[in-house]
Amino acid sequence: MLESQICIEQTRRYYQNDWSNKAEILLALHGYGQLAQYFYRKFQSIEHDFGLVIPEGPHRFYLEGSSGRVGASWMTKEWREQDISENTRYLLQLTAEIRGSNPNAKLTLLGFSQGGATAARLYQADPSLFSQLILWASVFPPDIAMDHFSKGNKMDFVIGSEDPYFDSENIVKIKHKYTELGFDIHTFEGAHDLDAQMLRNVLSKP
């Protein structure tokens, strides 16, 4: 059996408000099993002050069985390196469109859960595009060497104190790793989700 490839043009979707005249824009990547249109709702408390751009992962699937609710992901373990490359290329193109339409805006990149690894890779591809990187309840991608990770911009890591995906021992380890990478660490009372007040605090932090 011979594995082959074919290159085709793809269309990917994202959700946004009118960010053309906003002084600050947030590009936010959702977690595993979420859809961009619903992830967008988690940012409605800042919609008046921020431009919002919420892209969707390319892999959509039924969350239970073969019908019902649908979620999306950025990749699986299958053909992982190709998906990483294509996701980064797509998001760089989207970022270039944002920059071209509003070149003076402060652009913040946020990745939640699985979207955090994708955000870290996007940031690493060109850190100069972003004023701030926020990784929220996410594991730092193992394919980026810590000593090669770009440091210098404002970087923040956020996690809930009751996040079921990180036990107390893992939280200590992951906070230590992010501190070594140059991130400021923030903890809120909550689980595996975005917290509106913490989000505002991190976005407004000098």
C-alpha positions in Angstrom: 0.0 0.0 0.0 1.3 3.4 -1.0 0.3 6.6 0.9 -0.1 9.5 -1.5 -1.1 13.2 -1.1 -3.1 15.7 -3.1 -3.0 19.5 -2.4 -6.3 21.3 -2.7 -7.6 24.8 -1.8 -9.5 24.8 1.5 -12.0 27.3 3.0 -12.0 27.7 6.8 -14.5 29.7 8.8 -14.2 32.2 11.7 -16.4 34.5 13.7 -15.8 38.1 14.4 -17.3 41.4 15.4 -16.4 44.7 13.6 -12.8 45.1 14.6 -11.8 47.5 11.8 -11.7 50.5 14.2 -10.8 48.8 17.4 -7.7 49.8 19.3 -7.3 46.2 20.6 -8.1 42.9 19.0 -8.3 39.4 20.5 -7.6 36.4 18.3 -8.8 33.4 20.4 -8.5 29.7 19.6 -11.1 27.3 21.1 -10.5 24.0 22.9 -11.2 20.4 21.9 -14.8 19.6 21.0 -15.9 23.3 20.8 -17.3 25.2 17.9 -16.1 28.8 17.2 -19.7 30.3 17.2 -20.3 29.1 20.8 -16.7 29.8 22.0 -17.3 33.4 20.8 -20.1 33.8 23.4 -17.5 33.5 26.2 -16.1 36.9 25.1 -19.3 38.8 24.9 -18.4 40.7 28.1 -15.5 42.4 26.3 -17.1 42.7 22.9 -17.7 46.4 23.2 -14.0 47.2 24.0 -12.2 44.5 21.9 -12.3 43.4 18.3 -12.9 39.6 18.4 -11.7 37.0 15.8 -12.6 33.4 16.7 -11.4 30.8 14.1 -12.6 27.3 14.1 -10.5 24.1 14.0 -10.7 22.2 10.7 -11.8 18.8 12.1 -15.5 18.6 13.0 -17.1 15.6 14.5 -20.2 14.4 16.4 -19.5 14.6 20.1 -21.6 11.5 20.9 -22.2 8.7 18.4 -23.2 9.6 14.8 -25.6 12.4 15.3 -26.4 15.3 17.6 -24.1 18.0 18.8 -21.0 18.7 16.8 -17.6 19.9 18.0 -14.3 20.7 16.4 -10.6 20.1 17.1 -7.3 21.4 15.7 -5.8 18.0 15.3 -5.5 14.4 16.4 -2.5 12.1 16.7 -3.1 11.0 13.0 -1.0 13.0 10.5 -0.3 15.4 13.3 2.7 17.2 11.8 0.8 18.0 8.6 -2.1 19.4 10.6 0.2 21.6 12.7 1.8 23.0 9.5 -1.6 23.7 7.9 -3.1 25.2 11.0 -0.2 27.5 11.4 -0.2 28.6 7.8 -4.0 29.3 7.9 -3.7 31.3 11.1 -0.8 33.3 9.8 -2.8 34.2 6.8 -5.8 35.2 9.0 -3.5 37.3 11.2 -2.0 39.0 8.1 -5.6 39.9 7.1 -6.3 41.4 10.5 -3.0 43.3 10.5 -3.7 44.6 7.0 -7.1 45.9 7.8 -6.2 47.4 11.2 -2.4 47.8 11.3 -2.3 50.0 14.5 -4.3 47.7 16.7 -2.8 45.9 19.6 -3.3 42.2 18.8 -3.5 39.6 21.6 -3.4 35.9 20.9 -5.3 33.6 23.3 -5.4 29.8 23.2 -7.7 27.8 25.5 -7.0 24.1 26.3 -6.2 22.3 23.0 -6.2 25.7 21.3 -3.3 26.7 23.6 -0.8 24.4 21.9 -2.0 25.7 18.5 -1.7 29.3 19.7 1.9 28.7 21.1 2.9 27.4 17.7 1.4 30.3 15.9 3.1 32.8 18.2 6.4 31.0 17.8 6.1 31.3 14.0 6.2 35.1 14.3 6.1 36.6 17.8 6.3 40.2 16.3 2.7 39.9 15.2 1.3 39.9 18.7 1.5 42.2 21.7 0.4 39.5 24.2 0.1 35.7 24.4 -2.4 34.1 26.8 -2.4 30.4 27.2 -5.3 29.2 29.3 -5.6 25.8 30.9 -3.3 24.3 28.2 -0.2 22.1 28.1 2.8 23.7 26.4 3.4 21.9 23.1 6.3 19.4 23.4 7.4 20.1 19.8 8.6 23.6 20.8 12.0 23.4 22.6 11.8 25.5 25.8 15.2 27.1 25.1 14.1 28.1 21.6 10.8 29.6 22.6 10.7 33.4 21.9 10.5 35.5 25.0 10.1 39.2 25.4 6.4 40.0 24.7 3.8 40.0 27.5 3.0 36.3 28.2 0.4 35.0 30.6 -0.7 31.5 31.7 -4.1 31.1 33.4 -5.6 28.1 35.1 -8.6 27.3 37.4 -8.0 26.0 40.9 -10.5 23.2 40.3 -9.6 22.3 36.8 -10.3 18.5 36.5 -7.7 18.0 33.8 -4.9 19.1 36.2 -4.5 17.6 39.6 -2.7 19.6 42.4 0.7 18.0 41.6 0.4 18.6 37.8 -0.7 22.2 38.4 2.5 22.9 40.4 4.6 21.3 37.6 2.9 23.2 34.8 3.1 26.5 36.6 6.8 25.9 37.2 7.3 25.2 33.5 5.4 28.3 32.3 7.4 30.4 34.8 10.6 29.1 33.4 9.3 30.1 29.9 8.7 33.7 31.1 5.0 33.6 31.6 3.2 35.4 34.4 0.9 32.9 36.3 -2.7 33.6 37.2 -5.1 31.3 39.1 -8.8 31.8 39.5 -11.5 29.9 41.5 -13.1 27.7 38.9 -12.8 24.7 36.6 -11.8 24.1 33.0 -13.4 27.2 31.5 -12.8 30.9 30.8 -13.5 33.2 33.7 -14.8 36.6 32.5 -13.2 38.7 35.4 -9.9 37.0 35.1 -9.9 37.5 31.4 -10.4 41.3 31.9 -7.7 41.4 34.5 -5.1 39.6 32.2 -6.0 41.7 29.2 -5.7 45.0 31.1 -2.5 44.0 32.9 0.4 46.3 32.0 
